Amino acid sequence: MKWVVFGAGVAFAAGVVLIAGGAYLERGVPEWVLVIPLAITCAGVLVRQRAPLLSLGLGVVAVTVDGFVGPSLGTVLVFTDNLYAAVLYGPARLARVLLGVTSTLAVLGGAVAGFIAGDWRALAVMGIQAGLVLVTPVTTALVLREQRDRAAAERLRAEQVAHLAELDRQAAIAAERTRMARELHDMIANHFSAIAIQSTAALSRKDLDPGTVRKVMESVRENSVKGMAEMRSMIGLLRQEGEEPEATRPRLADAETLVERVRRAGLDAGLRVDGDPREVPASVDLAGYRILQEALTNALKHGDSPVDVVVSYEAGRVVVTVENAVGAAGGSGVARLPGAGAGLIGMRERASLVGGSLDAGPGGQDRMGRGWWRVLAVLPTSDAHLSVTYNGGGDRSRPVAVERAVVVDVRPEGA
């Protein structure tokens, strides 16, 4: 604001000097009268940014009055700033209108002057002068306005790009946290569920001989060591860069190890492999292993013997089925362990990430009238059903996008 007042004062002082020097057309009026329209145009300079339309209005009034009493060079020059401010700071529609109006006035002014003087040279001179006074400030302001709007648009675009990048970063962080939580849950829950069941059984049974207690404690220690080893392995994978080594990736081929762990925890578990075992995509291999691990963990926590595991290698897919009896207590006579409720959600997420499906729920009753629980995962292995893309330059075992697979209803009759 201080510089605006200073500029208006300088413009007024320069205009007064021009009037005193005779830079006006003599019309027989006192010189002080010419100062009035000059002061009006300078008042327009004071409000050029806050009220550009008012600045233009004051300038038009001043130039009109000055045309009758002068005109004076100082008032005309200050009026060009009123035009410039109206185009630069005013509405965009007004800027386009002023360009047409000033161009028309410049042509008409030159034509009228040439017609009155009867000389084409007067037409050329007046046309050029009118163009300099009217058209030049308008076009200059239009160019600056376009550059300013373009810069504002680029800033807005940059802010939007930065916002989108931040959203992508937050989504990536959330996805990574979800993945880590799922891996930790599936990896540790199985070991610690077995430890909890075995230790609770050892504490609750007073009739166990030292040999049985020692065997239980050895199993507890084995599960503890394996759990710590898997956790160290995962932490090492999180710390390192590059792809996940093949030797550390759990596979469906290791299903026997998971079933044996359940046997040692006290449940009667069996494994059957149908079809010819074959190499499957890494993401499907890991998903099948983790789903089987979580299903067996749930059987330890909430189920009874027997536990039947079937891994079927079929054309274009792998089907993992886990069935266990449901009773009031676990297979070792220990009360059920509480669950966090994340197991089924995690299994469905794993199946969905590789384009498969998961069905979990009660499966009816057997001949003895006992209920049973079934987990059935269908995981596609062919390119026609599985299409996984990965983040570049990082862990390629993390699926980012998958195509939707056909969900097959394989529930038994009467379920």
Secondary structure, 3 states (H helix, E strand, C coil): CHHHHHHHHHHHHHHHHHHHCCCECCCCCCHHHHHHHHHHHHHHHHCCCCCHHHHHHHHHHHHHHHHHHCCEHHHHHHHHHHHHHHHHHCCHHHHHHHHHHHHHHHHHHHHHHHHHHCCHHHHHHHHHHHHHHHHHHHHHHHHHHHHHHHHHHHHHHHHHHHHHHHHHHHHHHHHHHHHHHHHHHHHHHHHHHHHHHHHHHHHHCCCCCHHHHHHHHHHHHHHHHHHHHHHHHHHHHHHCCCCCCHHHCCCHHHHHHHHHHHHHHCCCEEEEEECCCCCCCHHHHHHHHHHHHHHHHHHHHHCEEEEEEEEEEECCEEEEEEEEEECCCCCCCCCCCCCCCCHHHHHHHHHHHCCCEEEEEEEEECCCCCEEEEEEEEEECCCCCCCEECCCCCCCCCCCEECCCCCCCCCCCCC
